[in-house]
Amino acid sequence: MRRLFAVGMLCGLAGCSGVQHTIKDWFSSDRAKDNLPAALVQFGERAAFTVRWQQNVGEIGNNPLAPVVTADAVYAANGKGELYRLSRNDGKQAWHVNAGFEISGGVGAGEGLLLVGGAKGELAAFGEDGKLRWQVKVTSEVMSAPQVAEGVVVVRTGDGRIAGLDAANGKQLWNYLRATPSLIVRSHAGVAVQRNAVFAGFAGGKLAALDLKTGALLWETAVSQPRGNTELERISDVTSTPVVDDEQVCAIAFQGRLACFDIVQGSLLWSRDISSDKGLYLLRKFLYVTDANGGVLALEKSSGSTVWKNEQLSYRKTSVATPLGDWLVVGDLEGYVHALSREDGSFASRLKTDGSAILVEPVEFDKGVLVQTRAGGLYSFALH
């Protein structure tokens, strides 16, 4: 009844006249009424986090902005529009600039460029010296970090489009748009670039591969098929970024399935029923999944078989896991950073940051990780 009422409210407010509507955090807030975040369990520490340096770069708001590491520096942004360059060694600020707009997607980096996108469709490219190289307007809000490869900047926008721009000047090279259902989950899914192809998941459970240079569709396949009796129950959107290696690409749908495909042909290798709005991490023989309830799973890449599952972080809005040596590192809604054993998923270490949510996966960095919190804390951790 609650879901039918929500559909009625959405239709009443927007008319349900074929116009695309989005839902942001409806499912998670609905569950939160019945499911409190799991209490943190005690465990014997087998590893220890140490803080190498800490910096504050300003609040990121509700957009999952993530730091990025280059050979020479760390870059991070906040929701107000500021972009920072920090020293890799001690986190000291080298420079910061104001993009002049609210940053909703970033930071992307590559080929000497730093890329951030805005809530009103702004897209700016800065050099590693902090100087603006170019700025253009795309069709709508940039909700994930732009990517750059082979002289092409790839940006995804909130209206379902993916565009390829010339990295030298921001001129549009191609634009890809596919039809989407009338009701979708608002997401911050990005794109993955590998072997001169762009991989992206879409509403309705679709996964597509595009040619990096031309935007031409190489193949499209179904990760998941909508199921259920109501519009809300039938939502089966790919709301996270696909993961890719040299052999296969994997994607997961919310209220749907996880599936892996051959990277060249798009043919299905295997699939299984798992729901996630967070995403995946692919490393060699294993695929690490954070499911819709906050549980963390390790799967065999070749078959999808479960190696282990840790459900002790349920409803803590667990981030995607980042492998680090013998451990996996995840963040949660209270700013805790957890280390899990890659062998069996058991807890090995835990440390609290500033108490605000960690919205994005930790970034591997100098045999440790970088973690950015909603309140603007940027932490460099080692794990021993």
Buried (B, 14 or more C-beta within 10 A) or exposed (E): EEBEEBBEEBBEEEEBEEEBBBBEEBBBEBBEEEEEBBEBEEEEEEBEBEEBBBBBBBBBBEBBBBBBBBEEBBBBBBBBBBBBBBBBEEBEEBEBBEBEBBBBBBBBBBEBBBBBBBBEBBBBBBEBEBEEBBBBEBBBBBBBBBBBBEBBBBBBBBEBBBBBBBBEEBEBBBBBEBEBBBBBBBBBBBBBBBEEBBBBBBBBBBBBBBBBBEBEEBBEBBBBEBBEEEBBBBBBBBBBBBBBBEEBBBBBBBBBBBBBBBBBEBEEBBBBEBBBBBBBBBBEEBBBBBBBBBBBBBBEBBEBEEBBBBEBBBBBBBBBBBBBEBBBBBBBBBBBBBBBBBEEBEBBBBBEBBEBBBBBBBBBBEEBBBBBBBBBBBBBBBBE
